[in-house]
Each structure stands twice: as structure tokens, then as C-alpha cells.
Amino acid sequence: MMQMRCVSALALRLAIAALSVALGSGFALAQEATPDAINQRLDRIEQKLDTILRRLDANQASKAAGTGQNNAPGAAADKSAPEQSSNVDTSSYKRGVVAIAYIAPDKADALSEIPADSLGSYVYSGGALPLSELSRNGVVYDGLGAIELQGWLKVTEPGRTQLAVEYRATTGSNVFRSPTCIASIWLEDRPIGSRRAEIPMPAREEKTISMLYGADLQPGLYKLRAWLACTAPRDLRKLDAELLIKTPVDMNLRMIDGSELLHQGS
């Protein structure tokens, strides 16, 4: 503010001086100088005043821009990225997220719908999610299942964090219709991606499809939710899903670690 006042005062003094020269010395100029010389002197005075005014305007605009950037609500925040959970006491959290099992949908157009009734749940700490063998995790069901993950993602490095879902399937030979899979992921109840893809059939040898998502995050805890489901092919031998991660310090996608997934519970 003091600098702006000094510049304004300087501009005012110069303007008054120029006006005095133009008016107070007009008679002397008329006698001692030609009309062309008078015009040149007046043009120089006008140019100096214009230069001072432009500098003053630029200074005021710079001050206003700095004030607006500091005072604008959320100006420093990236609204496209999820905001981390604040003031969270992690002492009550445990490793892994809760995996809730459901019956897999019969048709592709129902893939995005999470059923109202679940088959059971368990804690997922990374690795394969056996959708075709839910009994391996204590869920009593011998058909193809779908999984909803609920918990928190722990982020320790600022920057781009990428999450991927990988499906791996094996079937018999007499399969011609490819199953469709979906993977939807939310952070802080905001979707970061939802994609569908078909697993090529037949899958006498294991076939794999991957779906990749990413978000720019700061260190902290982020509420995580994911929906993983596939329609069932005939003669299914095995169908697994796996959650992968690539943090800003990783060179490649890797299996997510149980320490990066948290949940609350007894």
C-alpha cells in the first residue's frame, strides 16, 4: 500500500510540473520556440505521463491479483482431486479393507447394480480375490460372486496414485460368449473411474484384462470403495480379481500391501 501511494504521489507531482510548464511558460515558448518545437516538447511530456500511468496500473493489477489469489475460497486446492479425510486417529484402524460378497449378476446390463443382500464378508489385505471360490474366505456359496471393497486407502507420497483392477479367468474349451467385467472405484465418495471389458473366450489358458484409474493425492487417509463384478461364462474353472497400485515412487504397478488398506472394526 505504501508503494502504491508513493507511485501515485510521484505521478501527481510530474503531472503538476508538466501542466505548469505547458501553461506557465506558454508565453515564453511562443516567443523563443517554433510551433514544431513546442509540439515536440508537449508530446514528450504526454509520453512520460502515459508511461507512469501504465506502470501504476500494472502495479495495482499485480496487487489485486495477489490479494484475490490469497483470499479466494479453495484457490490453492485442486477441486478435481478427492480431498483427504481430516483429523483421523489411525489408532483405531486395522490392516486391510472389508470385502463384502454378493451373487454375481446374470446379465451385463446389471453389472453396475450392487445387490441389496450380501452373502457374507471378510478382510482383504491384498492379493487375489477368488470370485469363483468365495468359500476360500469363509463365504458359503459355490457360484460366482462379486465383491464390494470398503475401507480406507493410506497415501504416504504426494502426487499421482494409480489403482488398477486385474481380472484373470480360466475356462473349458466349449465357451464362445465372453463374460463382461466391471470395475468401479470411489475415493471420498467421488468416482475416479468405472470401466467394463470382456475377457476373451475360450480361456483354456489363463486370460487377463486390466482396468486402470488414477488421482492426484496428498499424504493422508482416503475413504475407499470399489465394486468388482463379472458375468459368469460357461464351464468356468477359475475367475480371480486383484487390486494393484502404483504410487509416485513406484516404477510399475504392484500388488497392494495390507498396510496401505485400512478398516475399522473389532
N, C-alpha and C positions, 0 to 999 in steps of 0.2 A: 504493500500500500504506500509506504514512504517513497519507494522508487517511482511509482506512478505519479505521485504528487510532484516530485522533482522534475520529471519529464514534462508534466503539464505546465509547471511554472516556467520552465525554460522555453517551451513553445509560446507561451503568452508573452514573455519578455521579447522574444525575437519578433513576434507579430507586431507588438507595440513599436519596437525600434524600426521595423520596416515601414510601418504606417507613418511614423514621424519623418523618416527620410523621404517618403513619397509625397507627403503633404507639406511639411515644414520647409523643405528645401526645394519645393517645386519651382519657386521663382528663380532661385539660383541656377537650377538645372536648365530652366528655359533660356537663361541668358548665356550660360557657359557651355552648354552641350547641344548637339543636334538632336532632332526628334528621334533618329535611329538609335543614338547612344542612350537616350532616356528609356526607350522601349527595351533595349537590351538589359539595362540595369533593373528595370521592373520585372523582366522575365526571370532574371537570376534570383531576385528576392522571392518571387512566386514559387520557383522550383525548390528553393530552400525550405519554404513553408510546407510545400507538399511532401517533401522528404521527411520532415519532422512529424507531420500528421500521420504518415504511413507507419513510421516506427512506433508512434504512440498507439495506433490502432492494433498493430501486431502484438505489442506488449500486453494490452488489455485483453486481447483474444487468448493469448497464452495463459494469462492469469485465470480467466474464466474457465478455460478448458481444464486446467489443473484442479480448480475447485470443484467442477462438476464431476470429474472422474473420482475424486475422493469421497464426495457426498452422495453419489448416485447409489441407490439400494442395489446390492448384489453386483456392482460393476466389476469387481475382481473375480467373480465366480463364473465358472463355465456351466451355464444352465443346461447344456446338452448332456452333461455327465451326472450320474447319481451322486448325491451328497451322502457322506458317511454318517453312520449313527453316532450321535454325540453323547458325551458323558456316560459311557458304558463301562461298568465294572465287570471285567472279564473273569473275576474270581469265581463267579457262579456258572461259568461256561465249561463245557466238556468237549473233548475231541469228537469230530465227526458231525454230520448233519442227519436229521431224521429222514428216512426213506419210507414213504407210505405207498403200499402196494395196492393196485386196482386190477380188475379184469381188463385185459386189452380190448379195444374197440374192434368190432367185426368189419366195419367199413371205413374207408379212407376219409369220407366226409365227416366222420365223428371223431377224428383224431384229436382235434383241439379241445374237445369237451372232457373235462375231468369229472368222473362219475361221483355221485353223491355218497355212495357206500364204498368203503375200503375193505381189503382182505386182511390187513394187518400192517405192522411197521417194524422197523429195526434201525440201527445206527449204521450209517455208511461213512467209512473213513478212507475211501479211495479204492481204486481197483475196479474189477469188473462187477457190473450189476447183472446178475443172471436172470433175465426176464423170462426165460423158458424153464427155469428151475428155482422158483421162489422158495421152495422148501429148503434150499441150502442156507437160507437166512431165517428159518423158523416160520415162514408163512405157509399155511396149509392150503395149497392149491396146486393142481397138477397141469393146468393150462398155461397159456401165455399171459404174462402180466404186464402192467405198465407201472411206472414209478414217478411219484412226485417227491422232490427233494425240498426240505425246508430247514433253514438254519441261517448261519452267518458265514460270510467269506472274510477271512483275515488278510488284509493287504499290508505289506511291510515296505514296499518300494513305490515311490511316486512315478506316474507315467502310464503307459498303455498296458493294461492287463487283458489278456485274451483267454477266453474259455472255449473249449471245444467239446462236442459230444460225438463219440465214435460208436457206431453200431457194427457188430460182427455176427454174421449168420452162416450156418451150415445146414443144408437140406439134402434130401434124397435126389434121385435123378428125374423123377416124374413130376417136376414142378415147372409150370410155364408162366403163371401170373406172379409178377414181382410184388412183394409186400412194400407198403409205403410206411415210412417212419417220420416222426415229427420230433423236434427238439425246441423247446421254448424256455428262455431264461429271463428272469427278472432280478434286478438289484434295487433295493429300497423301493420295491413295488413298482418300479419303472422297467418296462421291457427293453432289453438290449438286443433282442433278436428272436425270431421264430422262423424255422425253415422246415421244409419237407423234402424228402428224397426217396427214391426207390432203390431197394437192394437188388442187383441183377440176379436173375434166376436162370437155370438152377444153380445152386451153390454147393456142388459136390465137394469143392474145396472152399475154404472159408472166404467169404466176400465181405468187404469193408466199405462203409461210407462214413464221411465225416462232415460235421457242420461246425463252422467257426464263427465266434462272436467276440467283440471287444469293446472296451470302455476306458476312458482316461480317468484314473482314480488317484486319490491321495491315500497315504497310510491311514488305516483305521479298520473298523468293522462295518461290513455292508450286509444288510439283510438279503439272503439268497433264497431264490425259489426257482425250481426247474421242473419241467414236465417232459417226460420221456416215454414215448409210446410208439408201437408198430402194429400194423395189421398182421395177422398170422398167415404165413404161407402153408401149403400142404406139405406133409412129410417133413416137418421141421425137426431137425436134430438139435440145434443149439442157436440161441439168439441172446447175445450179451450187449449191454451198453456200458460205456465208460466215460467219466468226466475227466478231461485233460485241462491243463493250464499252461500258460506262457507268461511269466512276469517280465518286467522291464529288464531284469538281469539274466533271463534265460535266453539261450540261443535257439531253442526249439521247444515245441510242445512236449509236455511230460505228464506222467500220471500225477494227479493232485494228491498232496500229502494230507494225512489226517489232522496235522497241526494247522493247516490252512482252512479247515472246516470246523465250525463250532456249533454247538446247540445247547439249550438249557433243558434241564430235566433231572430226575432223580437217578 
